[in-house]
Amino acid sequence: MSAVQKQTKVIIVGAGPAGAGASFFLSKYEIPNIVIDKATFPRDKVCGDACSGKTALVINRANEEWLKEILGKPADFLPSWGIKFVAPNGKDLDIPFSPNRTPETKAPGFTLPRLDFDNFLFSKMPSPFCTIYQGATISAIEKSNSDVSVKFSHQGMEHEVTAPIIIGADGDKGIVRKKFMNDSGSPKAYAVGLRAYYEGITGMHPDNFIELHFLPEMLPGYLWIFPLPHGRANVGVGILSEVVRDKKINLREQMLAAIKNNPSIAPRFANAKLIDKIQGWGLPLAMERQSLSGDNYILCGDAASLVDPFSGEGIGNALYSGMLAAMALKDAIPANDFSARNLKEKYDDVLYKRLGDEFKISATLQRLCRFPWLFNFVVNKAYKSKSLRDTISCMFTDMDLREQLSKPSFYFKILFNK
Ligand SMILES: Cc1cc2nc3c(=O)[nH]c(=O)nc-3n(C[C@H](O)[C@H](O)[C@H](O)COP(=O)(O)OP(=O)(O)OC[C@H]3O[C@@H](n4cnc5c(N)ncnc54)[C@H](O)[C@@H]3O)c2cc1C
């Protein structure tokens, strides 16, 4: 059977946040794009389900009405106003994202199951410039001197689409990265996580603070409890793969043991019910700069290892990198220049200029988390000092301030109350 042939300007593999972000902005720039996803939406994705301010920022830039829709449905997109840190010694610290909040202030973040969030993004993708194939099986990706073609089957038909550029937005273990970069990723820059959905957990913060519990046995990883709409919660653990391997940790057992026995967690689960099976997935971390593009291809989101090494945030970075890829192609398409040199300058360099410092600070913070005493020390001090709590609060929005956290002088100052 001969394949249905199509030409387009950009092929996007993957319709998660990275692919959706790229498609939104390509369509905005009136650039024809074809999106191919193996899944049929709505589809699940193992995640903590917490969307940060960066997610809101990209959605707002793509279309202000979409963010208004999100903010107007707090029952479905649960607004989150802050973060609770629990130090290895069990002491907790509530850090509001907006310490000087007024009734007009919009919540910087929100939570909802990825099944629903990704479907929301997916529902916004159709446009006269975007053609979507979901439930498609890719059989080959081939590159010639000037083009890339993707062969796939969809609803019993064979297709072949060709374009001068392909965006790999197909997540961790993506096939575009494998095809073009021929690598399997560095094990040091990888974390593994488990996700469990519960209902009936008590003691949640009235302003839906997300909770990070830095339990001694999980450092430099943590256990999270993130409130979700309709009285549910996403509970999970995320730890560096090398730590899991070296210490032979059984993540599932460790998470369930903390839920059952930890004195500050267990009572809150007394009447809680697990409502879905516990599932795991990998987090490719942005620990160090790496190549994100080459001749005729660009990688975005997890396919480009852009998960924040400290917070585990990957949704915002996936959307953001998709947006930057579209911006790079807005320049590259008229110039017909899809060379590695041009894409590095227009995409990699721009992305690292905007996010590189954030990644570096987070990588340092993640290394500091290996020292429980340091963590306990900061939380103990912040517990007693409102000004230190306010400083940490501002660190969520101010990168210059957050950088202080990674410097020895910060700890020296709080040690001597300077
Ligand atoms: C346990 C865990 C907890 C996390 N918690 C958070 C959190 O709370 N907040 C946060 O911001 N981030 C979190 N992350 C990270 C976040 O989930 C990812 O960074 C984010 O999903 C990346 O988006 P993406 O679009 O790059 O990839 P994905 O969301 O994985 O989407 C990739 C898409 O590509 C498609 N695809 C894959 N292979 C193919 C193929 N061969 N052909 C066609 N299509 C294909 C898939 O079907 C999928 O739709 C967490 C991750 C894990 C594992």
The ligand as an SDF file (V2000), in Angstrom:
LIG
                    3D

 53 58  0  0  0  0  0  0  0  0999 V2000
    7.1940   11.2970   38.8910 C   0  0  0  0  0  0  0  0  0  0  0  0
    7.2610   12.6090   38.1710 C   0  0  0  0  0  0  0  0  0  0  0  0
    6.7820   13.7670   38.7880 C   0  0  0  0  0  0  0  0  0  0  0  0
    6.8400   15.0020   38.1340 C   0  0  0  0  0  0  0  0  0  0  0  0
    6.2730   16.1060   38.7110 N   0  0  0  0  0  0  0  0  0  0  0  0
    6.2590   17.2860   38.0590 C   0  0  0  0  0  0  0  0  0  0  0  0
    5.5510   18.4060   38.5960 C   0  0  0  0  0  0  0  0  0  0  0  0
    4.8750   18.3370   39.6190 O   0  0  0  0  0  0  0  0  0  0  0  0
    5.5950   19.5830   37.9100 N   0  0  0  0  0  0  0  0  0  0  0  0
    6.2820   19.6980   36.7340 C   0  0  0  0  0  0  0  0  0  0  0  0
    6.3220   20.8060   36.1670 O   0  0  0  0  0  0  0  0  0  0  0  0
    6.9130   18.6310   36.1740 N   0  0  0  0  0  0  0  0  0  0  0  0
    6.9040   17.4300   36.7960 C   0  0  0  0  0  0  0  0  0  0  0  0
    7.5010   16.3370   36.2110 N   0  0  0  0  0  0  0  0  0  0  0  0
    8.1560   16.4890   34.8980 C   0  0  0  0  0  0  0  0  0  0  0  0
    7.1160   16.5580   33.7710 C   0  0  0  0  0  0  0  0  0  0  0  0
    6.2270   15.4670   33.8590 O   0  0  0  0  0  0  0  0  0  0  0  0
    7.8060   16.5290   32.3950 C   0  0  0  0  0  0  0  0  0  0  0  0
    8.9310   17.3750   32.4360 O   0  0  0  0  0  0  0  0  0  0  0  0
    6.8690   16.9740   31.2730 C   0  0  0  0  0  0  0  0  0  0  0  0
    5.8350   16.0480   31.1020 O   0  0  0  0  0  0  0  0  0  0  0  0
    7.6440   17.1140   29.9630 C   0  0  0  0  0  0  0  0  0  0  0  0
    6.7600   17.3950   28.9150 O   0  0  0  0  0  0  0  0  0  0  0  0
    7.1030   16.9000   27.4230 P   0  0  0  0  0  0  0  0  0  0  0  0
    6.0470   17.4760   26.5570 O   0  0  0  0  0  0  0  0  0  0  0  0
    8.5190   17.1590   27.1330 O   0  0  0  0  0  0  0  0  0  0  0  0
    6.9530   15.3080   27.4750 O   0  0  0  0  0  0  0  0  0  0  0  0
    5.6820   14.3960   27.7590 P   0  0  0  0  0  0  0  0  0  0  0  0
    4.7600   15.0950   28.6700 O   0  0  0  0  0  0  0  0  0  0  0  0
    6.2330   13.0870   28.1810 O   0  0  0  0  0  0  0  0  0  0  0  0
    4.9750   14.2580   26.3480 O   0  0  0  0  0  0  0  0  0  0  0  0
    5.5950   13.5310   25.3190 C   0  0  0  0  0  0  0  0  0  0  0  0
    4.5440   13.1410   24.2930 C   0  0  0  0  0  0  0  0  0  0  0  0
    5.2120   12.4570   23.2370 O   0  0  0  0  0  0  0  0  0  0  0  0
    4.4770   11.3140   22.8640 C   0  0  0  0  0  0  0  0  0  0  0  0
    5.4090   10.3310   22.3220 N   0  0  0  0  0  0  0  0  0  0  0  0
    6.3740    9.6490   22.9650 C   0  0  0  0  0  0  0  0  0  0  0  0
    7.0040    8.7910   22.1380 N   0  0  0  0  0  0  0  0  0  0  0  0
    6.4060    8.9440   20.9260 C   0  0  0  0  0  0  0  0  0  0  0  0
    6.5850    8.3090   19.6650 C   0  0  0  0  0  0  0  0  0  0  0  0
    7.4880    7.3410   19.4790 N   0  0  0  0  0  0  0  0  0  0  0  0
    5.7840    8.6700   18.6370 N   0  0  0  0  0  0  0  0  0  0  0  0
    4.8340    9.6340   18.8120 C   0  0  0  0  0  0  0  0  0  0  0  0
    4.5980   10.2500   19.9910 N   0  0  0  0  0  0  0  0  0  0  0  0
    5.3920    9.9130   21.0330 C   0  0  0  0  0  0  0  0  0  0  0  0
    3.8060   10.8410   24.1510 C   0  0  0  0  0  0  0  0  0  0  0  0
    2.6390   10.0780   23.8960 O   0  0  0  0  0  0  0  0  0  0  0  0
    3.4940   12.1780   24.8330 C   0  0  0  0  0  0  0  0  0  0  0  0
    2.1930   12.6400   24.5380 O   0  0  0  0  0  0  0  0  0  0  0  0
    7.4360   15.0810   36.8390 C   0  0  0  0  0  0  0  0  0  0  0  0
    7.9070   13.9210   36.2180 C   0  0  0  0  0  0  0  0  0  0  0  0
    7.8070   12.6960   36.8640 C   0  0  0  0  0  0  0  0  0  0  0  0
    8.2970   11.4640   36.1730 C   0  0  0  0  0  0  0  0  0  0  0  0
  1  2  1  0
  2  3  1  0
  2 52  2  0
  3  4  2  0
  4  5  1  0
  4 50  1  0
  5  6  2  0
  6  7  1  0
  6 13  1  0
  7  8  2  0
  7  9  1  0
  9 10  1  0
 10 11  2  0
 10 12  1  0
 12 13  2  0
 13 14  1  0
 14 15  1  0
 14 50  1  0
 15 16  1  0
 16 17  1  0
 16 18  1  0
 18 19  1  0
 18 20  1  0
 20 21  1  0
 20 22  1  0
 22 23  1  0
 23 24  1  0
 24 25  2  0
 24 26  1  0
 24 27  1  0
 27 28  1  0
 28 29  2  0
 28 30  1  0
 28 31  1  0
 31 32  1  0
 32 33  1  0
 33 34  1  0
 33 48  1  0
 34 35  1  0
 35 36  1  0
 35 46  1  0
 36 37  1  0
 36 45  1  0
 37 38  2  0
 38 39  1  0
 39 40  1  0
 39 45  2  0
 40 41  1  0
 40 42  2  0
 42 43  1  0
 43 44  2  0
 44 45  1  0
 46 47  1  0
 46 48  1  0
 48 49  1  0
 50 51  2  0
 51 52  1  0
 52 53  1  0
M  END
$$$$
